[in-house]
Amino acid sequence: ETHWGGEPEILMLAQHYNVQIVLASCETLRCSTYSADAPTASVFVLYTGQHYDPLVGQPAASDAGASPLRRLPLDAGVRLAASAIEIARAHNAEAERRKLERRVKRIKCGGGGAIVADNAAFQAHCTEVEHDDDFTYECEQVELVLGEGDELPDGHVDLESEGVHAFYNALSSEALSLSMRCTLAPFELDGKRYPTLEAAITADAVADLPSSEQRAAAVLSAVRAQYASEAAEGSGLAAHLLATGDKLLACVDLNPWLGIQAGDGISTGENRLGKALMAVRDELRAARG
């Protein structure tokens, strides 16, 4: 119950069932044979690097309804080895394809099957689209899978793209970064001194603002103040911002308004801090000619 099987167990199985087990490895793309002293049949197994999966033979077309062939003739160990390796190659190709998949959550309307972005979009859909009289405003969360080359949904960012500079607010406060917790450039704003951008952004005067746009304007003012400070110049923080060029700045943070999250490779969030930094970057660049 607490140990995985390996070569010793495969050899014991071959001896116990009096067969030769042909192991096709996805790691080495070679076949290895583990045989009883006098085997009577061949059994093929695919080793994926994590699991052992049986490979079975296809019954003849004339044997309609017959079960897959698990025990093959003894000489199949040689005849079908190349086919087993092709299956291993196909498994590897499929595994690579799956690595590139990204997933995004969506809401599916139970009345007509329409796919919308979130609960707010579902509410708008229900008021704008006519449904049957028995529609009860039911919906379900579904997962969309995007493969390599598929376009991201509107408003989403690929954090691994070359055109994106992703920064994390969870970084050490002493590191030179765009993180709002960076302590290298304290600054003054409206007569108050703040040790970090986080201190200014989370102040009650900002948090209590009634609208999202007012809070966004307050964040932009705080970013301007920090990057206009002597500390931002002396610490290299301003130069660090300018060094990002024209890349999209993506603030990775649990706060979906301030930053974005990237579960399953597809980002969600308003990225307000990233947008403020990009605006200030443009202003710095223009001021320096």
N, C-alpha and C positions, 0 to 999 in steps of 0.2 A: 504493500500500500504506500510505502514511502520511498521506493526506488524505481527508477526507470529501467526498462530492459535494454540490452545492448547485444553485442556480438556473442557473449557466452550463452545468453538465453536463446538467440537465434539458432546456434549450433545444437543446443539441447532440444529445441523443437524439431529440428531436422532429424535428429536421432530418434526422438520419440515417435514421430509420424512416418519414419522411414522414407524421407523425401530429400531432394536437394532444393535448398532455398536459394534462389537467385535474387540478390539484392541490388537494385538499380539506385545509385546514389545521385541525388540532385546536387550535391556538393562537388563530387569529383567527376561526375558524368562517366562513371565506369561501373561495370557489374562485378560483384564479388559472389562467390558460390560457397555455401555452407552445406555440406552433404553428410548424409548417413553413410554407414559402411557399405550398404547395398541398396541404394535408393530405387524406388519403383516409379517415381513421378517427379515432375518439376513444379515448384511453386514460386511465383514471382512476387516480390515485395518492393515497393517504392519507399526509399528513405528520403524525406524532405529536408532533413537537417534538424527536425524537431519531432516528427512522427513517422511511424511505419504504417503504410497503407497498402492493402492487398491489390495486386493487379490480376485481373481475371480475363480469360479468353472469351471471345464472342462465339456462341454456338453457330453451327452452319445454318444457312437460310432454310434448309429443308426441315430443320428441327424446331418448328414453330412452338413456342411456349417452353422451350428447354431452359434450364437454369444456366447462368454463366459458368464457365469452366474454371474451377479453382485449382484442380490438379491436372496438369498438362503432361503430355508424353515426355519421357526422360530426355530425348534429344532436343526438346524445345528450349532447354537451357542454353543451347548454342544458337539454334535457329532464330530465336526471338529476342536475343540479347540486344541487338541493334534497335529493335522496336521499343524495348523497355527504356533505352537511353533517350529515344526521341520523346517518349512520354515525360521523362525527367526534364528534358529541355523545354517542353511545352509548359510544364509546371513552373519552371523558373521564369519563363516569359510572362505567365499570368501573375505570378507574385510581384514582378517588377511593375506590371501595369497597375495592380492594386495599390502599390506604394504611392503612385502618383494621383490616386483618386482623392477628391476632397468632398466633404459632406456639409450640407446646409439644411437647417430645420425650416420648414414652411408649414402653413396652415391650409388644410384642405376643407373646402365647404362640403357639408354633407348633403346639401340640396342639389348642387349641380356639378360638383367635382372641381370647381375652380380652385387654383392654387394661389394663395396670397402670402405676403411677406410676414405679417404678424397679426396680433389680435386687433390692433387699430385698423389695419387694412381689411380685416374680415368684417368688422363693424361697418366700415364704409361700403364694402361689397354688398352687405345685406340690405342697406338702405338704397343702393343705386340699382341693383339687379332684381328683377321680378322673379319670385320663386312660386312653387306650388302652394296651394292653400294649407297643405299639411306640413309645410316646412317648419321645423321647431328650432331653428338657429343652431343646429348641431354642427360641430366641426371636429377635426382630429389633426394632431400633429404628424407630419410625414417628413421623411428624410429624402432629399434629392442628392444623387451622387453625380459629381462632375468628374469626367475623365481628363486626361492630358489633352490640352488644346481647347477644351471647352471654355467659353467665356464665363467669367464670374458674374453673378447677379449684380444688378445696379447697386452702387453704394458699398460694394465689398472690395477688399484689398488683398492681394497675394503678398504676404509679408516676406516671402523669400524671393520676390522679384528683384532684379537688378536696379529697377527704378524706385525702390522703396528703401528708406532708412528707418528701421524699426528700433525704438528705444523703450526701455522698461523702467517704470517708476520704482520697481523693487530693487534696482541697483544700489550698490553701496553709496551712501551720501558723500563719501570722500572721492569718488571716482569722477573723472571729467566726462560728463555725459549731459544729454538734454533732459534727464530725469528732473522732475519738479522737486526732488529731495536733495539735489546737488547743493552742497554747502559752500562751494568755491566762490560764489558771487552774491553775497548779501547786498541788499539795496534798500532804498527809501521810496515810499509811495504815499502821497497825500500826508506827508509829515510823520509817517510811521516807518520804522526800520524793521525789515523782515530778514531772517537768516536764510530762508529758502523761498523758492517760488510756491511750494506747497503751503507754507504758512500764510502767504497772501491770498492764495486761491481758496483756502478753506476757512478764511476769516468769516465771522458772522456777517459782516457788511456785504460780502459776496454771496454767501450761502442763502441769505434771506431775501435776495432779490427776487421779484415775483415772476419774471419770465426768463426763458432759456436764452433769448437774445441779449438781455441785460447782463446775465451771468457771463455770456461769451464775451461781451464788451469789456467786462471787468477783468476777465482772464487775459485778454489782449493788452489791456493797460498794464497789468502786472508783468507780463512778459516784456513789454517795451521798456518798463522801468529797470528790470533786471539786466537786460542786454545793453542798456545805455549806461550802465554803471561802470566806474573805473575797475571794479573787481572783475567784471565780465571780460574786460580787455586784458587786465593783468594776469588773470588765471588761464587765459586761452579759451574761455567758454564761447566768446563771440566768434573767434576764429573757427572753433569747432562747429558752430552752427553754419557759418558760411561755407565750410568745407563739404557740407552735404550737397552743395550744388543745387540742381533742380529736382532732386529726389523728393518724392512724397514722404513727409515725415509722419510716421505712424506711432502714436503713443499707446503702448500696450499696458492696459490697466484694467482692474476689475470694475471700475466705474464706467458704465457704458455711455455716459454723456461726455466725460472728460477724455476717455480713450477708446480703445477697441479691444476686443477679445478675439482669440483665434482658435476656438475649438474646432477640431477636425480639419484644420488648414484653411478655413474660410472665415474671414474676419467679420465681426458685427460690432457696431458702435458708432458714435458721432464724431469721435476723434477731435474734440474741441481744442485740446491743448496742442495737438499736432498742427491744426489749422492756424492757431495763433502764432506758433513758431514759424510757420511758413510765411505768414504775413510780415512778421518782424524781419525775417531773413531777406525778404524783398526790399524792405525799407533800408536795412543796413547796406545791402549791395548798391542801392541807388545813391545813398549818401556818400559812399566811398568811390563812386564813379566806376 
